[in-house]
Amino acid sequence: MTPANRRSVTPSVLAAIHHPLRRRLLDLIHLDGPATASRLAEATGELVGNISHHLKVLSAAGVIVEAPELAKNRRERWWKLGDTSSYSWSIADAQGDPAGELVAATAEDQNLAHHVGKVRQWFDIRYEFEEPWVRAAYATERWLTLTPEQLVELSERIEELVLEYHDNPAEGEDAHRVFFFAHAVPARP
């Protein structure tokens, strides 16, 4: 049983989106909208040539596309997210393909490192925030006993709730971007 929110992707797409800098570029384009290599270089502190290389990799994978309508001249290249810019996958998608399984396993490791990195980043900067934000920061854990079908249902219900907040962003000076992630996996104590 595959959850409705999971898209099967090729190993080349997984490899493209799970490089740390490319993941950061995708986050910036997702949050701030279309951008040029120069703008992304300024936001990341990287060289424009390096950013251009990584944008080409993302473009070749179909994750981002050019936005020529935003260019002020022929030399300016703008990039925006493609139609398939949001992925969820399972290593089972690559079952029987050793190279694909390796790419998927590496992507899972990179994804987890990205998630943990955002939490560690919060630990470093939380003292820059007012007390309500420090109190509002959230983590939870529970041991559940579920069937695969129930775990799929749980993931779909959580995704619906998260999408409600995503599609209706808060406004005002007290609104901040919040990184949300969840994992639910069979485990042992």
VENRA-V735851 format. One record per pair of residues at least 12 apart in sequence whose ideal C-beta (glycine too) atoms are under 6 Angstrom apart, sorted by the first residue. I is the first residue (numbers start at 1). J is the second residue. If there is no record, write none. Layout:
i = [I:I]
j = [J:J]
This chain:
i = [1:1:3:3:3:5:5:6:7:8:9:9:11:11:12:13:14:14:15:16:16:16:16:17:18:18:21:22:22:23:25:28:29:34:34:34:34:36:37:37:37:55:62:63:63:64:64:64:65:67:91:115:118:158]
j = [148:152:152:155:156:88:159:88:87:93:87:89:100:103:61:61:103:107:103:57:58:61:63:63:107:110:54:54:58:114:40:43:81:67:70:78:80:78:51:52:55:79:82:82:85:79:81:82:82:80:104:181:179:182]
